[in-house]
Amino acid sequence: MSKKPNNLGKSAKDYSAKILKLLSKDPNKSYNYKQIAAVLDINDTKGRNDIIKELKILVSKAKISTDDRGKYQIIATAEYYEGTVDMTTRKTAYFVCEDLEEDAFIPTNNLHKALDGDRVRVYLYNKRASKKPEAEVLEILERKREEFVGVIEIQKNFAFVTTANAKMYTDIFIPKDKYGDAQNGDVVLVKMEDWPKKADSPFGKVLKVLGKPGEHNTEIHAILAEYGLPSEFPVEVEAFAQKLDTSITAEEIAKRRDMRDTLTFTIDPKDAKDFDDALSFKVLENGNFEIGIHIADVSHYVQEGTVLDEEAYQRATSVYLVDRVVPMLPEVLSNFACSLRPHEEKYTFSAVFELDNKAELKNAWYGRTVTYSDQRFAYEEAQAVIESKSTHIPAEVSLTGAAYEVSEDIQFAILKMDELAKIMRNKRMNNGAISFDKVEVKFHLDQNAEPVGVYFKEAKDANKLIEEFMLLANRKVSEFIGKQEKTFIYRIHDEPDQDKLFNLQGIISRFGYSLNFKSKNDISKSLNKLLVDVQGKKEQNLVDTLAIRSMSKAVYSTNNIGHYGLAFDYYSHFTSPIRRYPDVMAHRLLQSYLDGAKSADEETFETKSMHCSQMEGLASSAERDSIKYMQVKFMQDQGDKEFLGVISGVTEWGIYVEIMENKCEGMVRIRDIKDDYYTFDDKQYALVGEVSKNVIQLGDEVIVKVKNADLVKKQLDFTYIRKNN
């Protein structure tokens, strides 16, 4: 049955928000019913009668008052708030506002066309009563988004686009002249243009056809479009980048510290194409060690005020999807000019430290340099040196596939830096840093980007060596500027939310673990102990995920509150300017201060920090969606196979199960568990059988099979077989 684009009927209730919005605009002004009807463009008898009925209801609810002349006025109270809409998947929402102690519930009929993330003005009910507060949307102040991805369903004279987003409660009506070349069933990007008063659905137009549902490129481009992320560079940006002078000149070298003769190398993933950072190593005459952290000098090429800089700022970050990277900078820079490739001279921005044998910092220098990378290592190759303590790189980990020997100088440098990194890491842990070494799911892809296997990425000593020296550079650069009390972009991380920690305690206690809440340091130590204790256990991924969710989110800000997770008073991002714009800004600010400039405008950089934090969040969501998509794709042909999984979530509508061998997560709906009638027990995080009293709870091992794999919604449904007793 085809849908009608318009809802021509209207109940009196629909006028409530409009009346309140009108009267609340000027609390001192009063209107009679005719004036209200005229403003609301209602001129028929039935409409005016509905207005009169609704006015009487609002008076009885003490939202508005009336006088003996029949004029109505808002009752001025502090019940009006501005905030954002947080939609649920059930066509209801919550109103989120910093001024409120708790979020207010918004029933479906009080949304008045507000969508997820919209900034709105609401009227609040039950604010001082014992009941939970409820809100009614009076005005949409700002739409969070106007572009959506969905599947188009074409009728004779119009079309509808339905999104896969469970929080988008309406489809979008597309007039016949606004869907262009789209064909029935295509995945499209649409723009919401209008939402007429009497329409059920907003009106929009098709901006772009992305392809057919389920096709690999369609779904990857749909993920990018869903979060408003670009898939390619504008022509003018590519052209600008191609014209840049990327040569290394004697004139520019003369302005920099020349470190080309110092032993320098990179350690990166096997498949890396952009090398942001390199390490140099030298033994000093006093027996101490000079270790340089050399970072690609992106700000040399990306000058403020250019189209290249504007594009990099708007993107703010590279996006790492499961089968591709969407870079922040054009390839000529990210993979070539800025990339610290082996046996090439490069312009770099460096933090050079003198450390003694106990990893105590004796001296620091910051500035622009020119460097030469003597060798490129994959993490596996550097790990082989650390584990064997020899110069031999076996064929199975070699980048070339052939065994080879490294020089004794490089072998000594890697082993000494590994030793120093371990000392620095122990110091961090003792100071209260938290060690999140969560298992990362990666896919083996064939030449068509089809998943043919799953593997888990884990951080070994070589990864941690690089991490510690990058942390050192990030920390000391921000401390150097912070102590001058000049504007800088910090990477800040607030203390964890106590309520979330108590919830975490409630869940982990089922597995026999506990947290110590005596002090900030005790919480950190007990969190670290928890993360160590669960390693290798069935519940590891569940506990790791819940522990991360209990943490605050790290963001960029000019207001330094320190970094809780790393236990640093000062911390910034300085070491990855090829893929993060905040690092580019950090380089510019540091250089300007080294040149003697005054403190930069804090408000300007706070605005930029907020933008970068927001774009980082969108990129992370896109990355998570691409992993979910690939997991569903990997599992879609596994319907005949039984899997051992662990219950990772329990809700009133079913259980979430994570497959142990590949970390893919899917849902078993409560109605599909056939051996009894189950109800949800929120205190036990469990489903309880009404007859058998059988308990299916968080952390239980169960056997499941794939029931359905939906590539568009990125959802797996499982069939429950039995508990694994």
Secondary structure, DSSP 8 states (H G I E B T S, - for coil): ----SB-----GGGGHHHHHHHHHHSTT--EEHHHHHHHTT--SHHHHHHHHHHHHHHHHTTSEEE-TTSEEEE---S-EEEEEEEE-TTS-EEEE-TTSSS-EEE-GGG-TT--TT-EEEEEEESSSSSS--EEEEEEEEE-S-SEEEEEEEE-SSEEEEEES-TT--S-EEEEGGGSTT--TT-EEEEEEEE--TTBSS-EEEEEEEEESTT-HHHHHHHHHHHTT--SS--HHHHHHHHTS-----HHHHTTSEE-TTSEEEEEE-TT-----EEEEEEE-TTS-EEEEEEEE-HHHHS-TTSHHHHHHHHH-B-EE-SS-EE-SS-HIIIIIISS--TT-EEEEEEEEEEE-TT--EEEEEEEEEEEE--EEEEHHHHHHHHHH-SSEE-TTT-SSSS-EE--HHHHHHHHHHHHHHHHHHHHHHHTT-------EEEEEE-TTS-EEEEEEE---HHHHHHHHHHHHHHHHHHHHHHTTT----EEEB----HHHHHHHHHHHGGGT-----SSHHHHHHHHHHHHHHTTTSTTHHHHHHHHHHHS---EEESS---BTTTTBSS----S-TTTBHHHHHHHHHHHHHHTT-----HHHHHHHHHHHHHHHHHHHHHHHHHHHHHHHHHHTT-TT-EEEEEEEEEETTEEEEEETTT--EEEEEGGG-TTS-EEEETTTTEEEETTT--EEETT-EEEEEEEEEETTTTEEEEEEEEE--
